[in-house]
Amino acid sequence: MDAANEFQTLHEVVAAAHRALDRNMWDYLVGGTETETTLRRNRHALDRIGFRPRVLEDVSRIDTSADWLGHRIRLPVALAPVGGLDSMAPGGGLTVAQGAGQAGVPFFLSSVSEQPMERVAAAASGPRVFQLYVRGDDAWVDDHVRRAVDSGYDAFCITVDSALYSRRERDIANRFAKPWRASAQGDYQAALSWRDIERFKALHSIPLILKGIATAEDADRACGLGVDGIYVSNHGGRQLDHGAGAIEVLAEVAAAVAGRAMVLMDGGISRGSDVVKAVALGAGLVGIGRLYCYGLAAGGAAGVARVVELLQLEVAECLGLLGLTGFAGLNGSHVRAVEAVGEAGVLSAFPLLSLPAHTY
């Protein structure tokens, strides 16, 4: 596939994904929990941030790259962990790893991937992180850590906002039984506690990222235990309904971290300008989930890489028009609170998109 010629804009990628996916998988991808309020707030919060541009700066050369865990990456963007990748395109997580390598950005492999972590790591050519949902006892967790270390993963991520599995009513209404969601043996995820995080840090040297932090209090506690990465996320609006938009809590969390750990963020990121906003407010790495899945469904590894290429074009334009030649000078002085100009939805960042109403 010649993804560069096929997809000139991000909305074209989304439209192609809609054509490629059946109703069950499309609704799984774009849906959230219950009223989908958190999902919409992710987008609304981003829309309520405006820019404060500086002019008459020499922006003839713009560098969008960043450093992360000892790697030079194309953008401060990562492919977030997503379940069900194998139902979106052949190869699933393996294909995503290849796309991330082509794009020059990190990826997170979810533990619910059908592809073994070892095989995915072998296909990767850049930074990689293994993300775990806890489905077993301490020995089970330790085995996954050992396998991740042996496979060359750069960091280990534990998702902490999924103590209980939410009611995702699009899936329930469709009677869609997700094939990748195996039933847990026991209540290990519900029983996960700060003691487990303390134990992890005492036993393992691989950098640990906690995904699903949404308050300064939890960020501070995690840093006190030596956690290496604080990942601000509300699971894309798929877990707690009526949560705040992820970027709304980013500055609070970044202030609490105060440089003691990496800060990551995802939630509603759909355009290059969203990436710039997140970095301005304290994120060192910005996750995309649904966005790269559109690329995966539309064009496999090439589609994933094309999404990142289009994001880079948008990021470079945004930085230049802010009077910046890279991310180094970007900070909170470049953004301001504004009123949103339209109704927020999972696809509202793509105004040229024309899809049936149920897809929103």
TORROLO-651265 format. One record per residue (C-alpha): residue number from 1; residue in one letter; x, y, z. Coordinates in steps of 0.1 Angstrom, whole numbers. Layout:
% TORROLO-651265
{NUM; 'A'; {X; Y; Z}}
...
//
This chain:
% TORROLO-651265
{1; 'M'; {0; 0; 0}}
{2; 'D'; {12; 35; -9}}
{3; 'A'; {-2; 51; 23}}
{4; 'A'; {13; 85; 16}}
{5; 'N'; {-7; 89; -16}}
{6; 'E'; {-38; 71; -3}}
{7; 'F'; {-41; 92; 28}}
{8; 'Q'; {-34; 129; 26}}
{9; 'T'; {-54; 138; 58}}
{10; 'L'; {-62; 121; 90}}
{11; 'H'; {-99; 121; 83}}
{12; 'E'; {-93; 99; 52}}
{13; 'V'; {-76; 74; 74}}
{14; 'V'; {-106; 73; 98}}
{15; 'A'; {-130; 69; 69}}
{16; 'A'; {-110; 40; 55}}
{17; 'A'; {-110; 23; 90}}
{18; 'H'; {-148; 27; 92}}
{19; 'R'; {-151; 9; 58}}
{20; 'A'; {-127; -19; 69}}
{21; 'L'; {-142; -27; 104}}
{22; 'D'; {-174; -45; 111}}
{23; 'R'; {-200; -29; 134}}
{24; 'N'; {-188; -47; 165}}
{25; 'M'; {-152; -37; 161}}
{26; 'W'; {-160; -1; 151}}
{27; 'D'; {-182; 4; 181}}
{28; 'Y'; {-156; -12; 204}}
{29; 'L'; {-130; 12; 190}}
{30; 'V'; {-149; 44; 192}}
{31; 'G'; {-170; 37; 223}}
{32; 'G'; {-167; 44; 260}}
{33; 'T'; {-184; 34; 292}}
{34; 'E'; {-221; 40; 300}}
{35; 'T'; {-230; 76; 291}}
{36; 'E'; {-196; 81; 274}}
{37; 'T'; {-192; 114; 293}}
{38; 'T'; {-155; 109; 301}}
{39; 'L'; {-148; 101; 264}}
{40; 'R'; {-164; 133; 253}}
{41; 'R'; {-147; 153; 281}}
{42; 'N'; {-113; 142; 268}}
{43; 'R'; {-121; 159; 235}}
{44; 'H'; {-139; 189; 251}}
{45; 'A'; {-110; 196; 274}}
{46; 'L'; {-85; 197; 245}}
{47; 'D'; {-109; 220; 226}}
{48; 'R'; {-109; 244; 255}}
{49; 'I'; {-72; 250; 253}}
{50; 'G'; {-61; 278; 229}}
{51; 'F'; {-27; 289; 218}}
{52; 'R'; {-7; 321; 225}}
{53; 'P'; {16; 324; 194}}
{54; 'R'; {49; 344; 192}}
{55; 'V'; {58; 360; 159}}
{56; 'L'; {89; 372; 141}}
{57; 'E'; {109; 342; 152}}
{58; 'D'; {132; 323; 127}}
{59; 'V'; {113; 290; 122}}
{60; 'S'; {128; 280; 89}}
{61; 'R'; {140; 248; 105}}
{62; 'I'; {118; 228; 129}}
{63; 'D'; {129; 197; 147}}
{64; 'T'; {100; 176; 161}}
{65; 'S'; {121; 149; 176}}
{66; 'A'; {126; 141; 213}}
{67; 'D'; {146; 118; 236}}
{68; 'W'; {129; 90; 255}}
{69; 'L'; {145; 62; 276}}
{70; 'G'; {178; 67; 258}}
{71; 'H'; {162; 67; 223}}
{72; 'R'; {159; 95; 198}}
{73; 'I'; {123; 94; 186}}
{74; 'R'; {106; 111; 157}}
{75; 'L'; {79; 128; 179}}
{76; 'P'; {72; 127; 216}}
{77; 'V'; {44; 103; 207}}
{78; 'A'; {38; 67; 216}}
{79; 'L'; {13; 40; 204}}
{80; 'A'; {-7; 33; 236}}
{81; 'P'; {-17; -2; 246}}
{82; 'V'; {-49; -14; 230}}
{83; 'G'; {-67; -47; 232}}
{84; 'G'; {-83; -63; 202}}
{85; 'L'; {-55; -54; 177}}
{86; 'D'; {-57; -88; 161}}
{87; 'S'; {-94; -82; 153}}
{88; 'M'; {-85; -49; 135}}
{89; 'A'; {-58; -62; 112}}
{90; 'P'; {-37; -93; 105}}
{91; 'G'; {-8; -96; 129}}
{92; 'G'; {-23; -73; 155}}
{93; 'G'; {5; -62; 179}}
{94; 'L'; {32; -76; 156}}
{95; 'T'; {19; -53; 128}}
{96; 'V'; {18; -23; 152}}
{97; 'A'; {54; -30; 163}}
{98; 'Q'; {64; -29; 126}}
{99; 'G'; {44; 3; 120}}
{100; 'A'; {60; 20; 151}}
{101; 'G'; {94; 10; 138}}
{102; 'Q'; {87; 25; 104}}
{103; 'A'; {74; 57; 121}}
{104; 'G'; {103; 60; 146}}
{105; 'V'; {81; 61; 178}}
{106; 'P'; {77; 39; 208}}
{107; 'F'; {48; 14; 213}}
{108; 'F'; {32; -3; 242}}
{109; 'L'; {21; -39; 238}}
{110; 'S'; {-10; -49; 258}}
{111; 'S'; {-9; -81; 277}}
{112; 'V'; {-42; -91; 261}}
{113; 'S'; {-25; -92; 227}}
{114; 'E'; {-28; -125; 209}}
{115; 'Q'; {8; -121; 198}}
{116; 'P'; {35; -133; 223}}
{117; 'M'; {55; -105; 237}}
{118; 'E'; {87; -122; 226}}
{119; 'R'; {76; -124; 189}}
{120; 'V'; {65; -87; 190}}
{121; 'A'; {98; -76; 206}}
{122; 'A'; {117; -94; 179}}
{123; 'A'; {98; -75; 152}}
{124; 'A'; {104; -41; 169}}
{125; 'S'; {132; -18; 158}}
{126; 'G'; {126; 10; 183}}
{127; 'P'; {116; 16; 219}}
{128; 'R'; {90; -9; 233}}
{129; 'V'; {70; -11; 266}}
{130; 'F'; {51; -41; 278}}
{131; 'Q'; {18; -33; 296}}
{132; 'L'; {2; -57; 320}}
{133; 'Y'; {-33; -63; 333}}
{134; 'V'; {-28; -83; 365}}
{135; 'R'; {-44; -117; 360}}
{136; 'G'; {-24; -138; 384}}
{137; 'D'; {-4; -139; 416}}
{138; 'D'; {30; -125; 424}}
{139; 'A'; {48; -153; 407}}
{140; 'W'; {27; -147; 376}}
{141; 'V'; {36; -110; 375}}
{142; 'D'; {73; -118; 381}}
{143; 'D'; {73; -142; 352}}
{144; 'H'; {59; -115; 329}}
{145; 'V'; {86; -91; 341}}
{146; 'R'; {113; -117; 335}}
{147; 'R'; {100; -124; 300}}
{148; 'A'; {98; -86; 292}}
{149; 'V'; {134; -80; 304}}
{150; 'D'; {147; -110; 284}}
{151; 'S'; {129; -98; 253}}
{152; 'G'; {144; -64; 255}}
{153; 'Y'; {115; -42; 265}}
{154; 'D'; {126; -8; 276}}
{155; 'A'; {100; -4; 304}}
{156; 'F'; {72; -23; 321}}
{157; 'C'; {38; -7; 325}}
{158; 'I'; {10; -17; 349}}
{159; 'T'; {-25; -4; 343}}
{160; 'V'; {-41; 8; 375}}
{161; 'D'; {-74; 22; 366}}
{162; 'S'; {-91; -11; 358}}
{163; 'A'; {-98; -26; 392}}
{164; 'L'; {-133; -34; 379}}
{165; 'Y'; {-142; -39; 343}}
{166; 'S'; {-166; -12; 331}}
{167; 'R'; {-200; -15; 314}}
{168; 'R'; {-193; -5; 278}}
{169; 'E'; {-228; -4; 265}}
{170; 'R'; {-221; -3; 228}}
{171; 'D'; {-205; -37; 232}}
{172; 'I'; {-233; -49; 255}}
{173; 'A'; {-260; -37; 231}}
{174; 'N'; {-243; -54; 202}}
{175; 'R'; {-240; -86; 223}}
{176; 'F'; {-203; -85; 214}}
{177; 'A'; {-182; -109; 234}}
{178; 'K'; {-147; -97; 228}}
{179; 'P'; {-125; -127; 220}}
{180; 'W'; {-93; -113; 234}}
{181; 'R'; {-108; -107; 269}}
{182; 'A'; {-101; -139; 288}}
{183; 'S'; {-118; -142; 322}}
{184; 'A'; {-94; -135; 350}}
{185; 'Q'; {-84; -162; 374}}
{186; 'G'; {-94; -147; 407}}
{187; 'D'; {-97; -110; 415}}
{188; 'Y'; {-61; -101; 411}}
{189; 'Q'; {-67; -68; 393}}
{190; 'A'; {-93; -57; 419}}
{191; 'A'; {-69; -66; 447}}
{192; 'L'; {-39; -47; 432}}
{193; 'S'; {-26; -22; 458}}
{194; 'W'; {2; 1; 466}}
{195; 'R'; {19; -28; 484}}
{196; 'D'; {22; -46; 450}}
{197; 'I'; {39; -15; 435}}
{198; 'E'; {63; -13; 464}}
{199; 'R'; {71; -50; 460}}
{200; 'F'; {77; -45; 423}}
{201; 'K'; {102; -17; 428}}
{202; 'A'; {120; -37; 455}}
{203; 'L'; {125; -67; 432}}
{204; 'H'; {128; -54; 396}}
{205; 'S'; {151; -29; 380}}
{206; 'I'; {133; -24; 347}}
{207; 'P'; {116; 11; 347}}
{208; 'L'; {81; 9; 359}}
{209; 'I'; {52; 30; 345}}
{210; 'L'; {18; 32; 362}}
{211; 'K'; {-9; 39; 336}}
{212; 'G'; {-42; 54; 348}}
{213; 'I'; {-31; 81; 373}}
{214; 'A'; {-56; 110; 375}}
{215; 'T'; {-48; 129; 407}}
{216; 'A'; {-18; 147; 422}}
{217; 'E'; {-22; 126; 454}}
{218; 'D'; {-17; 93; 435}}
{219; 'A'; {11; 108; 414}}
{220; 'D'; {29; 119; 446}}
{221; 'R'; {25; 85; 462}}
{222; 'A'; {38; 67; 432}}
{223; 'C'; {68; 89; 430}}
{224; 'G'; {75; 83; 467}}
{225; 'L'; {77; 46; 459}}
{226; 'G'; {102; 52; 431}}
{227; 'V'; {79; 47; 401}}
{228; 'D'; {97; 58; 370}}
{229; 'G'; {67; 69; 348}}
{230; 'I'; {34; 85; 357}}
{231; 'Y'; {9; 79; 329}}
{232; 'V'; {-21; 103; 330}}
{233; 'S'; {-50; 84; 315}}
{234; 'N'; {-87; 77; 320}}
{235; 'H'; {-85; 47; 296}}
{236; 'G'; {-99; 67; 268}}
{237; 'G'; {-132; 71; 286}}
{238; 'R'; {-136; 34; 288}}
{239; 'Q'; {-135; 29; 326}}
{240; 'L'; {-148; 55; 351}}
{241; 'D'; {-178; 74; 337}}
{242; 'H'; {-181; 111; 345}}
{243; 'G'; {-143; 115; 349}}
{244; 'A'; {-125; 147; 340}}
{245; 'G'; {-108; 150; 307}}
{246; 'A'; {-73; 137; 308}}
{247; 'I'; {-56; 169; 298}}
{248; 'E'; {-76; 187; 325}}
{249; 'V'; {-56; 168; 352}}
{250; 'L'; {-23; 168; 334}}
{251; 'A'; {-9; 200; 348}}
{252; 'E'; {-19; 190; 384}}
{253; 'V'; {-1; 157; 380}}
{254; 'A'; {30; 172; 364}}
{255; 'A'; {33; 197; 392}}
{256; 'A'; {30; 169; 418}}
{257; 'V'; {56; 148; 400}}
{258; 'A'; {80; 178; 400}}
{259; 'G'; {106; 161; 378}}
{260; 'R'; {108; 129; 399}}
{261; 'A'; {95; 107; 371}}
{262; 'M'; {86; 107; 335}}
{263; 'V'; {51; 121; 327}}
{264; 'L'; {30; 105; 300}}
{265; 'M'; {-5; 113; 289}}
{266; 'D'; {-32; 100; 266}}
{267; 'G'; {-69; 107; 261}}
{268; 'G'; {-86; 122; 231}}
{269; 'I'; {-54; 130; 212}}
{270; 'S'; {-64; 133; 176}}
{271; 'R'; {-43; 160; 159}}
{272; 'G'; {-8; 174; 160}}
{273; 'S'; {-20; 205; 179}}
{274; 'D'; {-33; 181; 207}}
{275; 'V'; {3; 167; 210}}
{276; 'V'; {16; 203; 213}}
{277; 'K'; {-9; 212; 240}}
{278; 'A'; {-1; 181; 260}}
{279; 'V'; {37; 188; 260}}
{280; 'A'; {31; 224; 268}}
{281; 'L'; {12; 213; 300}}
{282; 'G'; {38; 189; 312}}
{283; 'A'; {37; 156; 292}}
{284; 'G'; {71; 142; 281}}
{285; 'L'; {54; 115; 260}}
{286; 'V'; {19; 116; 245}}
{287; 'G'; {0; 85; 238}}
{288; 'I'; {-24; 79; 209}}
{289; 'G'; {-47; 49; 209}}
{290; 'R'; {-78; 51; 187}}
{291; 'L'; {-59; 73; 162}}
{292; 'Y'; {-33; 47; 153}}
{293; 'C'; {-59; 20; 154}}
{294; 'Y'; {-77; 38; 125}}
{295; 'G'; {-44; 35; 106}}
{296; 'L'; {-40; -1; 115}}
{297; 'A'; {-74; -10; 103}}
{298; 'A'; {-70; 11; 72}}
{299; 'G'; {-36; 0; 60}}
{300; 'G'; {-17; -23; 85}}
{301; 'A'; {18; -12; 94}}
{302; 'A'; {19; 13; 66}}
{303; 'G'; {-13; 29; 79}}
{304; 'V'; {1; 31; 114}}
{305; 'A'; {32; 48; 101}}
{306; 'R'; {12; 72; 79}}
{307; 'V'; {-8; 84; 109}}
{308; 'V'; {24; 93; 127}}
{309; 'E'; {37; 110; 95}}
{310; 'L'; {6; 131; 93}}
{311; 'L'; {8; 140; 130}}
{312; 'Q'; {44; 151; 125}}
{313; 'L'; {33; 174; 97}}
{314; 'E'; {7; 189; 119}}
{315; 'V'; {31; 192; 149}}
{316; 'A'; {57; 209; 128}}
{317; 'E'; {32; 234; 115}}
{318; 'C'; {18; 241; 150}}
{319; 'L'; {53; 246; 165}}
{320; 'G'; {64; 269; 137}}
{321; 'L'; {32; 291; 140}}
{322; 'L'; {38; 293; 177}}
{323; 'G'; {73; 308; 170}}
{324; 'L'; {91; 276; 180}}
{325; 'T'; {117; 255; 163}}
{326; 'G'; {112; 224; 185}}
{327; 'F'; {97; 212; 218}}
{328; 'A'; {125; 226; 240}}
{329; 'G'; {110; 261; 244}}
{330; 'L'; {74; 250; 246}}
{331; 'N'; {57; 255; 280}}
{332; 'G'; {25; 267; 296}}
{333; 'S'; {30; 303; 284}}
{334; 'H'; {20; 291; 249}}
{335; 'V'; {-15; 280; 259}}
{336; 'R'; {-46; 297; 274}}
{337; 'A'; {-81; 288; 284}}
{338; 'V'; {-107; 294; 257}}
{339; 'E'; {-143; 284; 250}}
{340; 'A'; {-149; 253; 228}}
{341; 'V'; {-165; 261; 195}}
{342; 'G'; {-185; 230; 189}}
{343; 'E'; {-199; 198; 204}}
{344; 'A'; {-172; 174; 214}}
{345; 'G'; {-172; 138; 204}}
{346; 'V'; {-149; 109; 197}}
{347; 'L'; {-146; 120; 160}}
{348; 'S'; {-152; 158; 163}}
{349; 'A'; {-116; 166; 156}}
{350; 'F'; {-123; 156; 120}}
{351; 'P'; {-148; 181; 106}}
{352; 'L'; {-146; 168; 70}}
{353; 'L'; {-155; 133; 81}}
{354; 'S'; {-190; 121; 69}}
{355; 'L'; {-201; 90; 86}}
{356; 'P'; {-235; 76; 98}}
{357; 'A'; {-247; 92; 130}}
{358; 'H'; {-244; 60; 151}}
{359; 'T'; {-206; 61; 146}}
{360; 'Y'; {-202; 92; 168}}
//
